[in-house]
């Protein structure tokens, strides 16, 4: 592209008229194809931080075989936003579009004057903050949200204890992040695909994964749908559209973009929701996943649980940006920061994000601020690197479950009696689930070799035979209660 | 340099003798009546039905292609001639026509048509969403392919050079190979990862890597290497249709090989080796570009009175020990010729597998010719010395057959 610099007014005026004409020509040709779902992106005013949702529905007549990107047209049109139409003479043409130039040398500050505010609906006492546009929640949904948050909290406490007693080998809790887990789950539909990191059993619980199934996975018995191949808390359930938890951090982010790509090809009325922690955003896969999602215009929601800690690394040592939300703009992704301890705020933001993601076919970044009340996992003792007072404060004064309880009680939807009944019922179910899971048989040897490929190849058949032969020869070395 | 040209002329000279008719049904035999016009059928188990002057005919057709058990390629249609990269594209296009869930992603595969033109024209035909240009992030677009595969698509991920896929090792090892297993069989990953690798013409160390060495240990994946337009198309189609993740290794120097392939549809088997030249004295196992060096050496060997059996192993993971074993049982001598490094290469694994399974049948220790454990140098002469040359192959065979 020519790098002509416009100096003289007369030339500028002449050239600008040409550019203007070019711009107008572009605008009209683009307008004629305004069926495309990109129409909304250029009607968004610059600097709209609030991301008000546009209820524009995309081109539904999508041919599965041939789908072209119309975004290159949108790029040319967006030039007209940046150039003074009154014949301003300060613009340069570069790959990527037109950019104004200035003779004042100004470095963009490394941080804004104020941090990005976070959106909240309920105050610390569970009272609705006035003048709010939030998603209204029906009584049944609110009750399910609260009871699932309590169930999640209790499951975490009891299974954690079970690990301490040596009944489970490993566990990690979501304490302090119940609102993010359940609030986001309630905001999504059953068709939305969830790609978790590992601290998000909420959507699975919301969608109907039973306590027994959770216990089976943690105990690694033969009833586990994952066939006991993964360590505890690495849940998977295709039936519930919940992809397998995979230990390496952030590998799910590009995969989530791929899943969103698949939904985009099908033109499905669903999106992908993928989760990541504050620490995970340092991984290379975060950068590329975000970048891809933006370029691909994928219907995906990136939900970042910024809980302040990555094992022992506090966020001051993880990054120097204002959290994760500011990175969205760097990739051209619309973002919002929410109070992660406020279940209603999380629900509202993600429900809205979902609508935008699907109707406008774009990625959305939601940063939910919270605090990791529990240790990183059962292999960690966080009192070694943070104060007990700090933990206690967040566990009590900023507890998301208590806050939501106050709100539903104020609405008359929940009572102390409901609380006691629910808690004692859940406790009983949990203890029973562990007991049953413990007594259930472990998977047999065949499970060691199946599913590596679709069919068992000859080399694996050989190796399986070798294992069986070894067990036959040395039965004393093989546990008697595990089927062969 | 001479080797590839030689091989190419050998291929194009096959017009007089239709090399497709030299077929080797590896597990099922075709009835004699189906083999119209063929003059030679050799079974990999050593049983032979042949006419006279076998040796002379074989030299002229050093690189014979074998028809796999699917279609009988003795049809009277003449077939069509094309280059290897065109064969890959043909296979890809046929599969994309056949199944709308097949899609392609990689750098410059869409509008540009691919660095080696394998995807040329496909974006125009299928749209630039289905043939997707990605930003430069191998780990991420491989991860994307895995996510798309788990969600029901059948993606083909192209690495511009196999060496760049080292950046994708995390996704390939930790997820691609594992997720079908760790999800208890709930999610499958029918992905194809392909790209050119191997030593080219002075491309430098980073662009000359043999990734099959590094990937071969990953559980849950399959690896195949193509070497002729015929098997390139067949393996591409088979890889796309497979429910398992498959890594298809192409070679930078083989893209312009020309061959006549059948018009009718065919698919090669992912787990089978290809009998290139049947023989009695020694089994030479090779794959990809080294096949041509071996066949060049074979010409010399035949002139010296040797009768080498050349097998293109094609399937790098798992090895086709059935075909290989039958050959070993016949010849009792094995020479492996590969481009991988000495340490930890495909040849190393193959040597171990053969020794373990067929030790009793060997009359001599297995000889494995590989590249040295050095990064591939840029200087032309140095580069030539890192790659096994036909003269070394001839010497090795002579040594084996003493």
Boltz contact constraints between the chains, C-beta under 6 A:
constraints:
  - contact:
      token1: [A, 64]
      token2: [B, 100]
      max_distance: 6.0
  - contact:
      token1: [A, 65]
      token2: [B, 100]
      max_distance: 6.0
  - contact:
      token1: [A, 66]
      token2: [B, 127]
      max_distance: 6.0
  - contact:
      token1: [A, 67]
      token2: [B, 127]
      max_distance: 6.0
  - contact:
      token1: [A, 67]
      token2: [B, 129]
      max_distance: 6.0
  - contact:
      token1: [A, 68]
      token2: [B, 127]
      max_distance: 6.0
  - contact:
      token1: [A, 68]
      token2: [B, 128]
      max_distance: 6.0
  - contact:
      token1: [A, 69]
      token2: [B, 128]
      max_distance: 6.0
  - contact:
      token1: [A, 225]
      token2: [B, 184]
      max_distance: 6.0
  - contact:
      token1: [A, 226]
      token2: [B, 184]
      max_distance: 6.0
  - contact:
      token1: [A, 227]
      token2: [B, 184]
      max_distance: 6.0
  - contact:
      token1: [A, 229]
      token2: [B, 181]
      max_distance: 6.0
  - contact:
      token1: [A, 229]
      token2: [B, 182]
      max_distance: 6.0
  - contact:
      token1: [A, 230]
      token2: [B, 182]
      max_distance: 6.0
  - contact:
      token1: [A, 236]
      token2: [B, 183]
      max_distance: 6.0
  - contact:
      token1: [A, 236]
      token2: [B, 186]
      max_distance: 6.0
  - contact:
      token1: [A, 238]
      token2: [B, 186]
      max_distance: 6.0
  - contact:
      token1: [A, 244]
      token2: [B, 179]
      max_distance: 6.0
  - contact:
      token1: [A, 244]
      token2: [B, 182]
      max_distance: 6.0
  - contact:
      token1: [A, 244]
      token2: [B, 183]
      max_distance: 6.0
  - contact:
      token1: [A, 246]
      token2: [B, 175]
      max_distance: 6.0
  - contact:
      token1: [A, 248]
      token2: [B, 174]
      max_distance: 6.0
  - contact:
      token1: [A, 251]
      token2: [B, 175]
      max_distance: 6.0
  - contact:
      token1: [A, 254]
      token2: [B, 140]
      max_distance: 6.0
  - contact:
      token1: [A, 254]
      token2: [B, 143]
      max_distance: 6.0
  - contact:
      token1: [A, 254]
      token2: [B, 144]
      max_distance: 6.0
  - contact:
      token1: [A, 255]
      token2: [B, 143]
      max_distance: 6.0
  - contact:
      token1: [A, 255]
      token2: [B, 146]
      max_distance: 6.0
  - contact:
      token1: [A, 255]
      token2: [B, 147]
      max_distance: 6.0
  - contact:
      token1: [A, 256]
      token2: [B, 147]
      max_distance: 6.0
  - contact:
      token1: [A, 257]
      token2: [B, 144]
      max_distance: 6.0
  - contact:
      token1: [A, 258]
      token2: [B, 144]
      max_distance: 6.0
  - contact:
      token1: [A, 258]
      token2: [B, 145]
      max_distance: 6.0
  - contact:
      token1: [A, 258]
      token2: [B, 147]
      max_distance: 6.0
  - contact:
      token1: [A, 258]
      token2: [B, 148]
      max_distance: 6.0
  - contact:
      token1: [A, 259]
      token2: [B, 147]
      max_distance: 6.0
  - contact:
      token1: [A, 259]
      token2: [B, 151]
      max_distance: 6.0
  - contact:
      token1: [A, 261]
      token2: [B, 148]
      max_distance: 6.0
  - contact:
      token1: [A, 262]
      token2: [B, 148]
      max_distance: 6.0
  - contact:
      token1: [A, 262]
      token2: [B, 151]
      max_distance: 6.0
  - contact:
      token1: [A, 262]
      token2: [B, 153]
      max_distance: 6.0
  - contact:
      token1: [A, 288]
      token2: [B, 137]
      max_distance: 6.0
  - contact:
      token1: [A, 288]
      token2: [B, 140]
      max_distance: 6.0
  - contact:
      token1: [A, 291]
      token2: [B, 135]
      max_distance: 6.0
  - contact:
      token1: [A, 292]
      token2: [B, 140]
      max_distance: 6.0
  - contact:
      token1: [A, 295]
      token2: [B, 135]
      max_distance: 6.0
  - contact:
      token1: [A, 451]
      token2: [B, 180]
      max_distance: 6.0
  - contact:
      token1: [A, 451]
      token2: [B, 181]
      max_distance: 6.0
  - contact:
      token1: [A, 451]
      token2: [B, 185]
      max_distance: 6.0
  - contact:
      token1: [A, 452]
      token2: [B, 181]
      max_distance: 6.0
  - contact:
      token1: [A, 452]
      token2: [B, 219]
      max_distance: 6.0
  - contact:
      token1: [A, 452]
      token2: [B, 220]
      max_distance: 6.0
  - contact:
      token1: [A, 453]
      token2: [B, 244]
      max_distance: 6.0
  - contact:
      token1: [A, 454]
      token2: [B, 243]
      max_distance: 6.0
  - contact:
      token1: [A, 454]
      token2: [B, 244]
      max_distance: 6.0
  - contact:
      token1: [A, 457]
      token2: [B, 318]
      max_distance: 6.0
  - contact:
      token1: [A, 459]
      token2: [B, 318]
      max_distance: 6.0
